[in-house]
């Protein structure tokens, strides 16, 4: 370890890591070989002080041999490769002490240095052990479904396309897609989130997550060697090798210091022998050799980086090395993307406004045809709203970055995009109203005529305001960057507590603004890692949100929040700030000891034993302090802001019966197998106060700010949207709800439980 700490030993590539092949680090401190040797050396040294004179010297030499065995062989091997490390300095000092007849001094040096070597190796191994523990999350066996028979196999035998059977409480062996069944998965070991994640047919699942109450059939999409958990471990190991400025500074100082110390010691010995007693000055040269050894200085940053990165990865925060730790810890401005960062990235159609004489299905049909192959989140909302409409098909569809889509539908040119790209014309008032309510509006044009507008809203994350408030308490300025319109952006920002809003931005605009914000201090950009790639690359620290399972997002950013909880952002900043403080403390401590010990050793104030004891104590303190960077006190488990929905059983759910008061969602246990309860419930309704509910499914516009409620969520077939009152005006825009959907405010309510 002494040679490795100063960069002269052989590098260990993270890419060679294998969960099966790598030796297990010692789980107990007394299992460390160097510490066992140090203990034996210490016993022999202690006995030598008590033994008679004839036995004292042999016992001291034995103590020296046992202790030196922990570092002399490595120092010799490094020297044969041309490396000069701290182990070589200690070897020369011990040999010189023996040559001078100072056997006790030499044995003391070997004893203390072997203790430091053992503690150093143990600390580094234990900080890296957390990553190996991640691989241990994969179960030793998996149940494979072949034909109608189940077969138990090892995860390494799984291939893409296999069908896994995962029972309640079992871990998922590798990444896959749910083929059948419903359950709730505990993903905390991977994402750091304590709230179970609902899964059903078509849902992605990841290796190491724990199944809840349901039985799942999972189609394997990645082998055990290439699943998300294995890739995460490899990426984190690579990240631990990346050096920040502080670490590079320590390395630049430590590497040339070893040969410099050899030259200095030689000069002291030579010049002192010329002008004084050779025995005195040679001994002082040996003491200087030990005093100037830079191992503590070289270890100041690496051990803290390894500890900080490892602890963060176990809490669902992937920090890619020392440079990222330093960059995030220094951040003073955070720029947040809106979609997928401040919002849930699960938009829904909340309103459809049509031009006079145009049917709502026509607007949705043209929009869905253009969006059919788009991966934009708004596309998914429109396609969901139009899923029961006949497909029109579109040709020659092209994206206009930052604006929308163009193409041909039914042989006629069509466009879909934001206001400004398409002139809303007579729909301008309605578009403004929807935007003021925080909805994103896309206009649909066919044959150069505006057919209507589709309003989509992506609801803000429930924890967003708490996360923003914590960032502000940390002294960080928060800015929102989005390509959405100003009204929508300001509505979302107001809910989150953000006052600095930059809207209607193209990707290159975001990168430019990040550069401008750098005048205020180091900037962190938080985005999805793909669309915001220019801004992520421009920022001092690029942060990808919700990156689990996304290689692109992980590679694009310096830091990746593997889960969907935005509160992990202030957690990560607090964690890296604490790690940076540890870096600084270690560098100051180790540097001060070097500056103090060398002149005292050169002047003969301190002897070899005192210098060795001080030097090794300093190394132990640096190691212990560095391990503090791995504490997870700033990475707590957060309680969900909302109660998670219970997992639905895999068995068929009972048929929901609509009742006179409109309850058709099972909240009152009115089902096909429990009709007898209906009379009891109706009696309860007679005693309940009556309420008058609105029946218009369109979105009312209060004076201050209208509230939009999703109209496009799937509902049971027994529930239908109430009919619209009146006919559309021949001149005014006509607004209709989406077929098969209902607004919470317009549906007949359930008086028994206010559902």
C-alpha positions in Angstrom: 0.0 0.0 0.0 2.9 2.4 0.7 3.9 2.2 -2.9 0.4 2.5 -4.3 -0.4 5.5 -2.2 2.3 7.5 -3.9 1.5 6.4 -7.3 4.6 4.2 -7.8 2.9 0.9 -7.4 1.0 -1.0 -10.1 -2.3 0.5 -10.9 -5.4 -1.5 -10.4 -7.8 -1.1 -13.1 -11.4 -0.8 -12.2 -12.3 -2.6 -15.4 -10.7 -5.8 -14.1 -13.3 -5.9 -11.3 -15.3 -9.1 -11.2 -17.7 -9.8 -8.4 -16.8 -13.5 -8.6 -13.1 -13.3 -9.1 -12.1 -10.4 -6.8 -10.9 -11.4 -3.4 -13.2 -10.6 -0.5 -11.9 -7.7 1.7 -11.4 -8.6 5.4 -14.6 -8.2 7.3 -12.9 -7.7 10.7 -9.9 -5.6 11.5 -8.0 -8.5 13.1 -8.2 -10.4 9.9 -5.9 -8.0 8.1 -2.5 -9.8 7.4 -0.5 -6.6 8.0 -2.1 -6.0 11.3 -1.5 -9.6 12.4 2.1 -9.2 11.5 2.2 -5.9 13.4 0.7 -7.5 16.5 3.4 -10.2 16.4 6.1 -7.6 15.9 4.8 -5.6 18.8 4.8 -8.6 21.1 8.4 -9.4 20.2 9.5 -5.8 20.6 7.8 -5.5 24.0 9.3 -8.8 25.2 12.8 -7.6 24.0 12.7 -4.7 26.4 12.0 -7.0 29.3 14.4 -9.8 28.3 17.9 -10.2 29.5 20.7 -8.5 27.4 21.6 -11.7 25.5 18.0 -12.2 24.3 17.1 -8.6 23.7 18.9 -8.1 20.4 17.6 -11.3 18.8 14.1 -10.4 19.8 14.4 -6.9 18.4 15.7 -8.3 15.1 12.8 -10.8 15.0 10.4 -8.0 15.6 12.1 -6.1 12.8 11.9 -9.1 10.4 8.2 -9.7 11.1 7.2 -6.1 10.8 9.4 -5.4 7.7 7.8 -8.4 5.9 4.7 -6.3 5.4 6.4 -3.6 3.2 10.0 -4.6 2.3 9.1 -7.2 -0.4 6.7 -4.7 -2.1 9.3 -1.9 -2.0 12.0 -4.2 -3.6 9.5 -5.2 -6.3 8.6 -1.6 -7.0 12.3 -0.7 -7.2 13.0 -3.4 -9.7 10.2 -1.9 -11.9 11.8 1.6 -11.5 9.4 2.8 -8.9 10.4 4.8 -5.8 7.8 4.7 -3.0 7.4 5.4 0.7 8.1 1.7 1.4 11.6 2.2 -0.1 12.2 5.1 2.3 11.2 3.1 5.3 13.3 0.1 4.1 16.4 2.3 3.7 15.8 3.9 7.1 15.4 0.5 8.8 18.5 -0.8 7.1 20.5 2.3 8.1 19.4 2.0 11.7 20.5 -1.6 11.8 23.8 -0.6 10.3 24.3 1.9 13.1 23.4 -0.7 15.7 20.0 1.0 16.6 18.1 -2.3 16.5 15.3 -1.0 18.8 14.8 2.0 16.5 14.6 -0.2 13.4 12.2 -2.6 15.0 10.0 0.3 16.3 9.9 1.7 12.7 8.9 -1.7 11.2 6.2 -2.2 13.9 4.6 1.2 13.6 4.8 1.3 9.8 3.2 -2.2 9.5 0.3 -0.9 11.6 -0.2 2.0 9.3 0.0 -0.2 6.3 -2.6 -2.6 7.7 -5.1 0.2 8.6 -4.6 1.8 5.2 -5.3 -1.4 3.3 -8.3 -2.2 5.5 -9.8 1.2 5.2 -9.6 1.3 1.4 -10.9 -2.3 1.1 -13.9 -1.6 3.4 -14.8 1.6 1.5 -14.8 -0.3 -1.7 -16.7 -3.2 -0.1 -20.0 -1.4 -0.5 -19.8 -1.8 -4.3 -19.3 -5.6 -3.9 -22.3 -5.6 -1.6 -24.3 -4.2 -4.5 -23.5 -7.2 -6.6 -24.4 -9.4 -3.7 -28.0 -8.1 -4.0 -28.4 -10.5 -7.0 -29.9 -13.8 -5.6 -27.8 -16.9 -5.9 -30.5 -18.7 -7.9 -33.3 -17.7 -10.2 -36.5 -19.6 -11.1 -36.8 -20.0 -14.9 -40.0 -20.9 -16.7 -39.5 -23.3 -19.6 -42.7 -24.6 -21.1 -44.9 -25.4 -18.2 -42.1 -26.4 -15.9 -40.0 -24.3 -13.5 -36.3 -24.7 -13.3 -33.8 -23.3 -10.8 -30.7 -21.9 -12.4 -27.8 -19.5 -11.5 -28.2 -15.9 -12.7 -25.1 -16.2 -14.8 -26.9 -18.8 -17.0 -29.8 -16.4 -17.9 -30.0 -15.2 -21.5 -32.1 -12.5 -23.1 -35.6 -13.8 -23.7 -35.8 -16.2 -20.7 -38.9 -16.0 -18.5 -38.3 -15.6 -14.8 -40.8 -16.4 -12.1 -40.4 -14.0 -9.1 -42.4 -14.9 -6.0 -43.2 -12.5 -3.1 -40.2 -11.4 -1.2 -37.7 -12.7 -3.7 -35.0 -10.6 -5.4 -35.0 -10.1 -9.2 -32.0 -11.7 -10.7 -31.5 -9.4 -13.7 -33.1 -6.7 -15.7 -36.3 -7.4 -17.5 -39.8 -6.5 -18.5 -42.9 -7.7 -16.6 -44.8 -10.3 -18.7 -47.6 -11.1 -16.3 -48.6 -10.2 -12.8 -48.7 -7.0 -10.7 -46.8 -6.1 -7.6 -44.9 -3.4 -5.8 -41.1 -3.5 -5.8 -38.7 -2.3 -3.1 -36.1 -0.4 -5.2 -34.4 1.3 -2.2 -31.2 -0.7 -2.6 -30.6 0.6 -6.1 -32.3 4.0 -6.2 -32.3 5.0 -2.5 -36.1 5.6 -2.5 -38.1 4.1 0.3 -41.4 4.2 -1.6 -42.3 0.9 -3.3 -42.7 1.1 -7.1 -45.8 -0.2 -8.7 -45.2 -2.6 -11.6 -47.4 -4.5 -14.0 -47.3 -5.9 -17.5 -44.9 -3.9 -19.7 -43.1 -2.3 -16.7 -39.3 -2.4 -16.5 -37.7 -4.0 -13.5 -34.1 -4.0 -12.4 -31.7 -6.5 -10.9 -31.5 -6.5 -7.1 -34.9 -5.1 -6.4 -37.2 -7.0 -4.1 -40.6 -8.2 -5.1 -43.6 -7.3 -3.0 -46.9 -9.3 -2.5 -47.6 -10.4 -6.1 -46.1 -13.1 -8.3 -44.4 -11.8 -11.4 -43.3 -13.3 -14.7 -40.4 -11.3 -16.1 -38.9 -11.5 -19.6 -35.1 -11.1 -19.3 -33.7 -8.2 -21.2 -30.0 -8.3 -20.0 -27.6 -10.9 -18.8 -26.2 -10.9 -15.3 -22.9 -9.5 -16.6 -24.5 -6.6 -18.4 -27.5 -5.7 -16.2 -28.0 -2.3 -14.6 -26.6 -3.3 -11.3 -23.3 -4.7 -12.8 -23.0 -1.6 -15.0 -23.5 0.6 -12.0 -20.7 -1.1 -10.1 -18.3 -0.8 -13.0 -19.1 2.9 -13.5 -18.7 3.7 -9.8 -15.4 1.9 -9.7 -14.2 3.8 -12.7 -15.5 7.0 -11.1 -13.5 6.3 -7.9 -10.3 6.5 -10.0 -11.1 9.9 -11.5 -9.1 12.6 -9.9 -10.3 16.1 -8.9 -8.0 19.2 -8.6 -7.2 18.5 -4.9 -6.3 14.9 -5.7 -4.2 15.8 -8.7 -2.4 18.4 -6.5 -1.6 15.8 -3.8 -0.4 13.4 -6.5 1.8 16.0 -8.2 3.4 16.9 -4.9 3.8 13.3 -3.6 5.4 11.6 -6.7 8.5 13.8 -7.0 8.8 14.1 -3.2 10.1 10.5 -2.8 13.2 10.9 -5.0 13.6 14.4 -3.6 13.7 13.0 0.0 16.4 10.5 -1.0 18.5 13.3 -2.5 18.0 15.5 0.6 18.9 12.6 3.0 22.0 11.9 1.0 23.1 15.5 1.1 22.5 15.8 4.9 24.6 12.6 5.4 27.4 13.7 3.1 27.7 17.3 4.2 27.2 16.5 7.9 29.9 13.9 7.7 32.3 16.4 6.1 31.8 19.0 8.8 30.8 17.0 11.8 30.4 13.5 13.3 29.4 11.1 10.5 27.5 8.8 12.9 25.3 11.7 14.1 24.5 13.1 10.7 23.9 9.8 9.0 21.4 9.0 11.8 19.8 12.4 11.2 19.6 11.7 7.5 17.7 8.5 8.2 15.3 10.4 10.4 14.7 13.0 7.7 14.1 10.1 5.3 11.2 8.9 7.4 9.9 12.4 8.4 9.6 13.5 4.8 7.7 10.4 3.6 4.6 11.8 1.8 2.2 8.8 2.2 -0.2 10.7 4.5 -0.3 13.6 2.0 -0.9 11.3 -0.9 -3.7 9.5 0.9 -5.5 12.7 2.0 -7.9 12.9 -0.9 -8.1 9.4 -2.5 -9.5 7.7 0.6 -12.1 10.4 1.1 -13.1 10.2 -2.6 -13.6 6.4 -2.4 -15.6 6.7 0.8 -17.8 9.5 -0.5 -18.5 8.0 -3.9 -19.2 4.5 -2.4 -21.6 5.9 0.3 -23.5 8.0 -2.3 -23.9 5.1 -4.7 -25.6 3.0 -2.0 -28.0 5.9 -1.5 -29.0 6.2 -5.2 -26.6 9.0 -6.1 -23.9 8.1 -8.7 -21.0 10.5 -8.4 -18.4 10.0 -11.0 -15.1 10.6 -9.2 -13.2 13.1 -7.2 -13.6 15.8 -9.9 -17.4 15.5 -9.6 -17.3 15.5 -5.8 -15.3 18.7 -5.8 -17.5 20.3 -8.5 -20.8 19.5 -6.9 -19.6 20.5 -3.4 -18.6 24.0 -4.8 -22.0 24.7 -6.5 -23.6 28.0 -5.8 -26.3 28.0 -8.6 -28.6 25.2 -9.6 -30.3 25.3 -13.0 -33.3 22.9 -13.1 -35.0 21.7 -16.3 -38.8 21.6 -16.0 -40.0 18.4 -17.7 -38.9 15.3 -15.9 -37.0 17.2 -13.2 -39.4 19.5 -11.5 -42.4 17.6 -12.9 -43.2 13.9 -12.9 -42.6 13.5 -16.7 -46.0 11.8 -16.9 -48.1 14.4 -18.8 -51.8 13.9 -19.5 -54.2 15.6 -21.9 -56.3 17.9 -19.9 -58.3 19.7 -22.5 -59.0 19.9 -26.3 -60.1 23.1 -27.9 -61.4 22.9 -31.5 -62.0 25.5 -34.2 -65.6 26.1 -35.2 -67.0 23.1 -37.1 -64.1 20.8 -36.2 -64.6 17.6 -34.3 -62.5 16.9 -31.3 -61.6 13.4 -32.7 -60.3 15.0 -35.8 -57.9 17.2 -33.8 -56.6 14.3 -31.7 -56.4 12.0 -34.8 -54.1 14.4 -36.7 -52.0 15.1 -33.6 -51.6 11.4 -32.9 -50.6 10.6 -36.5 -47.8 13.1 -36.3 -46.7 12.0 -32.8 -46.9 8.3 -33.6 -43.1 7.8 -33.6 -42.0 10.6 -31.4 -40.3 9.9 -28.1 -41.3 13.3 -26.6 -43.3 13.0 -23.3 -46.1 15.1 -24.8 -46.4 12.5 -27.6 -47.2 9.8 -25.1 -50.0 11.9 -23.6 -51.6 12.6 -27.0 -51.3 9.0 -28.1 -52.9 7.8 -24.8 -55.8 10.2 -25.3 -56.3 9.0 -28.9 -55.7 5.3 -28.3 -59.3 4.4 -29.3 -59.4 6.5 -32.4 -58.7 5.0 -35.8 -55.1 5.5 -36.9 -54.7 8.0 -39.8 -51.1 7.4 -40.5 -48.5 10.1 -41.4 -45.7 10.3 -43.9 -42.5 12.4 -44.1 -42.7 13.4 -40.5 -39.8 15.6 -39.5 -39.0 17.2 -36.2 -38.4 21.0 -36.0 -36.1 21.2 -32.9 -37.7 23.4 -30.2 -40.9 23.9 -32.2 -42.8 20.8 -33.2 -43.4 18.4 -36.1 -44.3 18.6 -39.8 -45.5 15.9 -42.1 -48.2 14.7 -44.4 -51.5 13.2 -43.2 -54.1 11.9 -45.7 -52.0 13.4 -48.5 -52.1 16.9 -47.1 -49.5 18.8 -45.2 -49.9 18.9 -41.4 -48.1 20.6 -38.6 -48.1 20.3 -34.8 -46.3 22.6 -32.5 -46.2 25.4 -29.9 -47.8 28.8 -30.4 -45.5 30.9 -32.3 -44.5 28.0 -34.6 -48.2 27.9 -35.5 -50.4 31.0 -35.3 -53.3 30.2 -33.0 -55.6 32.7 -34.7 -59.1 32.7 -33.3 -58.0 30.2 -30.6 -55.5 32.7 -29.1 -57.7 33.5 -26.1 -58.2 29.9 -25.2 -54.6 29.1 -25.7 -53.6 31.9 -23.3 -56.1 30.7 -20.7 -54.7 27.2 -20.8 -51.1 28.3 -20.6 -52.0 30.5 -17.6 -53.2 27.4 -15.9 -49.8 25.8 -16.3 -50.7 23.6 -19.3 -48.5 23.1 -22.3 -50.5 23.8 -25.5 -49.8 22.4 -28.9 -51.7 23.6 -32.0 -52.7 21.2 -34.7 -52.8 22.5 -38.3 -53.9 20.6 -41.4 -54.0 21.9 -44.9 -52.8 25.3 -43.6 -55.9 25.6 -41.3 -55.7 25.5 -37.5 -58.0 22.7 -36.4 -57.6 23.0 -32.7 -55.3 23.0 -29.6 -54.4 20.2 -27.3 -53.6 21.1 -23.7 -51.2 18.8 -21.8 -50.1 19.3 -18.3 -47.2 17.5 -16.5 -47.9 17.8 -12.8 -45.2 19.0 -10.5 -43.4 16.5 -8.3 -44.9 16.7 -4.8 -41.5 17.0 -3.2 -40.3 19.7 -5.6 -41.1 22.6 -3.4 -39.4 21.0 -0.4 -36.2 20.3 -2.5 -36.1 23.9 -3.8 -36.6 25.3 -0.2 -33.7 23.1 1.0 -31.4 24.3 -1.8 -32.2 27.9 -0.9 -31.4 27.2 2.8 -28.0 25.9 1.6 -27.3 29.3 0.1 -27.9 28.1 -3.5 -29.7 30.2 -6.1 -32.2 28.2 -8.1 -33.1 28.9 -11.7 -35.6 27.0 -13.9 -34.7 26.5 -17.6 -37.3 25.1 -20.0 -38.3 25.1 -23.6 -41.9 25.5 -22.6 -43.9 28.7 -22.9 -43.5 31.5 -20.3 -47.0 31.2 -18.8 -46.6 27.4 -18.2 -43.1 27.8 -16.9 -44.1 30.5 -14.4 -47.1 28.5 -13.2 -44.9 25.4 -12.4 -42.1 27.6 -11.0 -44.6 29.3 -8.6 -45.7 25.9 -7.3 -42.0 25.0 -6.7 -41.0 28.3 -5.1 -38.7 29.4 -8.0 -38.6 33.0 -8.9 -35.9 33.0 -11.6 -37.5 31.5 -14.7 -36.0 31.2 -18.2 -38.6 29.9 -20.7 -39.0 29.2 -24.4 -35.4 28.0 -24.7 -33.7 25.9 -27.4 -31.0 23.4 -26.2 -28.3 25.8 -27.3 -30.0 28.6 -25.3 -29.8 26.5 -22.1 -26.1 26.0 -22.6 -25.6 29.7 -23.2 -27.6 30.6 -20.1 -25.6 28.2 -18.0 -22.4 30.0 -19.1 -24.0 33.3 -18.1 -25.0 32.0 -14.7 -21.4 31.0 -14.1 -20.7 34.6 -13.3 -22.6 34.0 -10.0 -20.5 31.0 -9.1 -20.2 27.3 -10.0 -23.3 26.0 -11.7 -25.0 22.6 -11.6 -27.4 21.8 -14.4 -30.1 19.2 -13.6 -31.8 17.5 -16.6 -32.6 14.2 -18.3 -29.1 13.7 -19.6 -30.2 13.5 -23.2 -32.1 16.6 -24.4 -30.1 18.8 -22.0 -26.7 17.3 -23.1 -25.2 20.7 -24.2 -26.2 22.4 -20.9 -25.0 19.4 -18.8 -21.6 19.5 -20.6 -21.3 23.3 -20.1 -22.1 23.3 -16.4 -19.5 22.8 -13.7 -21.5 19.8 -12.6 -24.0 18.0 -14.9 -26.7 16.0 -13.0 -29.0 13.5 -14.7 -32.4 12.9 -12.9 -34.0 9.5 -12.8 -31.1 7.8 -14.6 -31.6 4.1 -13.4 -31.5 1.9 -16.4 -30.4 4.7 -18.8 -26.8 4.3 -20.0 -27.0 7.5 -22.0 -28.1 9.6 -19.0 -25.4 8.1 -16.8 -22.7 8.7 -19.4 -23.8 12.3 -20.2 -23.7 13.6 -16.6 -21.1 14.0 -13.9 -23.7 13.0 -11.2 -26.7 10.8 -11.7 -29.7 10.6 -9.4 -30.8 7.0 -9.9 -34.3 7.5 -8.4 -37.1 10.0 -8.9 -37.0 11.9 -5.6 -35.8 15.4 -6.2 -34.8 15.7 -2.5 -31.8 13.6 -3.4 -30.3 16.8 -5.0 -29.8 18.8 -1.9 -28.8 15.6 -0.1 -26.0 15.1 -2.7 -24.8 18.7 -2.4 -24.6 18.4 1.4 -22.8 15.1 1.1 -20.2 16.4 -1.3 -19.7 19.6 0.7 -18.9 17.5 3.7 -16.5 15.4 1.6 -14.7 18.6 0.3 -14.3 19.7 3.9 -12.6 16.4 4.7 -10.3 16.8 1.7 -9.2 20.2 2.9 -8.7 19.0 6.5 -6.6 16.1 5.4 -4.4 18.2 3.1 -3.8 20.8 5.8 -3.0 18.2 8.5 -0.6 16.1 6.4 1.1 19.2 4.9 1.6 20.7 8.3 3.1 17.5 9.7 5.6 17.4 6.8 6.6 21.0 7.2 7.1 20.5 11.0 8.8 17.1 11.1 11.5 17.6 8.4 13.3 20.5 10.1 13.0 19.0 13.6 14.4 15.8 12.2 17.2 17.6 10.4 18.2 19.5 13.5 18.2 16.4 15.6 15.4 17.5 17.9 13.4 14.3 17.2 14.8 10.8 17.0 13.9 8.0 14.6 11.3 6.4 16.9 9.6 9.7 17.7 9.4 10.7 14.0 8.1 7.2 13.0 5.4 7.4 15.7 4.3 10.9 14.7 4.4 10.1 11.0 2.3 6.9 11.3 -0.1 8.6 13.8 -0.7 11.3 11.2 -1.4 8.7 8.6 -3.9 6.9 10.8 -5.6 10.2 11.5 -5.8 11.0 7.8 -7.3 7.6 7.0 -9.8 7.8 9.9 -10.8 11.3 8.8 -11.1 10.3 5.2 -13.5 7.5 6.1 -15.8 10.2 7.6 -16.5 11.3 4.0 -18.4 8.0 3.6 -21.0 8.7 6.4 -24.5 8.7 5.1 -25.9 11.1 7.7 -26.6 13.6 4.9 -28.2 11.0 2.6 -31.2 9.9 4.7 -34.2 7.9 3.5 -37.1 10.2 2.8 -40.7 9.4 3.5 -43.0 9.7 0.6 -44.8 13.0 0.2 -47.8 11.1 -0.8 -49.1 7.6 0.3 -48.1 5.0 -2.3 -51.0 3.2 -3.9 -51.3 -0.4 -2.8 -50.3 -3.1 -5.2 -53.1 -4.6 -7.2 -53.3 -8.4 -7.0 -52.6 -10.4 -10.0 -55.9 -12.1 -9.8 -58.9 -10.6 -11.7 -60.5 -7.7 -10.0 -64.2 -7.8 -9.2 -66.6 -6.2 -11.7 -67.3 -2.6 -10.6 -71.0 -1.7 -10.6 -72.1 1.9 -11.3 -74.6 3.1 -8.8 -77.2 5.8 -8.8 -74.8 8.3 -7.1 -72.1 7.6 -9.6 -69.6 5.5 -7.5 -68.0 3.1 -9.9 -64.4 2.8 -8.7 -64.8 0.3 -5.9 -64.2 2.7 -3.1 -67.3 1.5 -1.2 -66.8 -2.2 -1.9 -69.8 -2.2 -4.3 -68.9 -5.1 -6.5 -70.5 -8.1 -8.2 -69.8 -10.3 -5.2 -71.2 -7.9 -2.6 -74.5 -6.4 -3.8 -76.0 -6.7 -0.4 -74.0 -3.8 0.8 -75.7 -1.4 -1.6 -78.8 -1.0 0.6 -76.7 -0.1 3.7 -74.7 2.4 1.7 -77.9 4.0 0.2 -79.2 4.4 3.8 -76.0 6.2 4.7 -76.4 8.5 1.7 -79.9 9.5 2.9 -78.3 10.9 6.0 -75.4 12.6 4.3 -75.6 16.3 3.3 -76.3 16.7 -0.4 -73.7 18.4 -2.6 -74.1 20.1 -6.0 -71.3 19.0 -8.3 -70.5 20.7 -11.6 -71.4 18.7 -14.6 -69.4 20.6 -17.2 -66.1 18.8 -17.9 -64.4 21.8 -19.4 -61.9 23.7 -17.4 -63.3 26.7 -15.6 -61.1 29.8 -15.4 -61.1 31.4 -11.9 -60.0 35.0 -11.8 -56.6 34.4 -10.3 -55.4 31.2 -11.8 -57.4 28.3 -13.3 -56.7 24.7 -12.2 -56.5 21.9 -14.7 -57.4 18.4 -13.9 -56.4 15.4 -16.2 -59.1 14.3 -18.6 -57.1 11.6 -20.3 -56.6 9.0 -17.5 -57.9 5.6 -18.1 -61.1 4.7 -16.3 -63.3 1.6 -15.9 -65.6 0.9 -18.8 -68.7 1.4 -16.6 -67.8 5.1 -16.1 -68.6 7.5 -18.9 -68.2 11.3 -19.2 -71.4 13.2 -18.9 -72.9 14.8 -21.9 -72.1 18.3 -22.8 -74.7 20.9 -22.2 -75.9 22.8 -25.3 -74.4 22.9 -28.7 -71.2 24.5 -29.8 -71.4 28.1 -30.9 -71.0 28.7 -34.6 -68.4 31.4 -33.9 -66.7 30.6 -30.5 -64.1 27.8 -30.1 -65.6 24.6 -28.9 -64.0 22.6 -26.1 -64.7 19.0 -25.5 -63.4 16.4 -23.1 -61.5 13.3 -24.3 -63.7 10.3 -25.0 -63.5 7.6 -22.4 -62.2 10.0 -19.7 -63.5 12.1 -17.0 -62.6 15.1 -14.9 -62.5 14.6 -11.2 -64.6 17.7 -10.7 -67.2 16.8 -13.3 -67.8 13.1 -12.5 -70.7 12.2 -10.3 -69.2 12.1 -6.8 -69.4 9.4 -4.1 -70.9 11.1 -1.0 -70.1 8.2 1.3 -66.3 8.8 1.2 -65.9 12.0 -0.8 -64.1 10.1 -3.5 
